Amino acid sequence: MVPYKKLYTPEELDEVCQWIQDNKHRMPATLRLNDATVFTDFRTTIDYYVDIIALHRENPTYGGQIHHVFQVQQKLKEMWGEE
């Protein structure tokens, strides 16, 4: 499980955003992140999350949304057998 952090380093954020962009073509239309979180329009949602990182990366108020991106990355890697 990805540990929660209120703030991430610029390098961490740049890396996860680049990973999302590099793997966008492989992403499913819907994604069940966990028992409580299901993205029915996942491709649009992940674009919004990347926008949040671009606009609010230094604002801890958005730490939860930014954390979702790291959880999504981990979940997709697990689904694809890369982790």
C-alpha positions as CSV (number, residue, x, y, z in Angstrom):
1,M,0.0,0.0,0.0
2,V,1.2,3.5,-0.9
3,P,1.8,5.5,2.3
4,Y,-0.3,8.7,2.6
5,K,1.6,12.0,2.5
6,K,0.2,15.5,2.7
7,L,2.9,16.8,0.3
8,Y,5.0,15.1,-2.3
9,T,8.3,16.2,-3.8
10,P,8.3,17.8,-7.2
11,E,10.2,14.8,-8.5
12,E,7.7,12.3,-7.2
13,L,4.8,14.3,-8.8
14,D,6.6,14.7,-12.1
15,E,7.5,11.0,-12.1
16,V,3.9,9.8,-11.5
17,C,2.4,12.3,-14.0
18,Q,4.9,11.1,-16.6
19,W,4.1,7.5,-15.8
20,I,0.4,8.2,-16.3
21,Q,1.0,9.9,-19.6
22,D,3.3,7.1,-20.8
23,N,0.7,4.4,-19.9
24,K,-2.5,6.2,-20.8
25,H,-3.0,4.0,-23.9
26,R,-3.2,0.9,-21.6
27,M,-5.6,2.2,-19.1
28,P,-9.0,0.6,-18.6
29,A,-12.3,2.6,-19.1
30,T,-13.3,1.8,-15.5
31,L,-11.2,1.0,-12.5
32,R,-12.0,-0.4,-9.0
33,L,-9.3,1.1,-6.9
34,N,-10.6,-0.6,-3.7
35,D,-13.9,-1.6,-2.1
36,A,-15.0,2.0,-1.6
37,T,-13.6,3.7,-4.8
38,V,-14.7,2.9,-8.3
39,F,-14.0,5.2,-11.2
40,T,-16.6,4.6,-13.9
41,D,-15.0,7.0,-16.4
42,F,-11.5,6.4,-15.4
43,R,-9.7,7.9,-18.3
44,T,-11.4,11.3,-17.8
45,T,-10.9,11.1,-14.0
46,I,-7.2,10.4,-14.3
47,D,-6.9,13.5,-16.6
48,Y,-8.6,15.5,-13.9
49,Y,-6.2,14.2,-11.3
50,V,-3.2,15.1,-13.4
51,D,-4.6,18.6,-13.7
52,I,-5.0,18.8,-9.9
53,I,-1.3,17.9,-9.5
54,A,-0.4,20.6,-12.1
55,L,-2.4,23.3,-10.3
56,H,-2.2,22.3,-6.7
57,R,0.9,20.3,-6.1
58,E,2.1,22.5,-3.2
59,N,-1.3,22.7,-1.5
60,P,-1.8,20.0,1.2
61,T,-5.6,20.5,0.9
62,Y,-5.3,18.3,-2.3
63,G,-3.2,15.6,-0.7
64,G,-6.0,13.1,-0.8
65,Q,-6.6,13.5,-4.5
66,I,-2.9,13.5,-5.2
67,H,-2.6,10.3,-3.1
68,H,-5.2,8.7,-5.3
69,V,-2.9,9.0,-8.3
70,F,-0.1,7.1,-6.5
71,Q,-2.7,4.4,-5.5
72,V,-3.9,4.2,-9.1
73,Q,-0.3,3.8,-10.3
74,Q,0.2,1.0,-7.8
75,K,-3.1,-0.7,-8.7
76,L,-2.4,-0.6,-12.4
77,K,1.1,-2.0,-12.0
78,E,-0.3,-4.8,-10.0
79,M,-3.0,-5.5,-12.6
80,W,-0.4,-5.5,-15.3
81,G,2.0,-7.7,-13.4
82,E,4.7,-5.0,-13.1
83,E,4.9,-4.9,-9.3
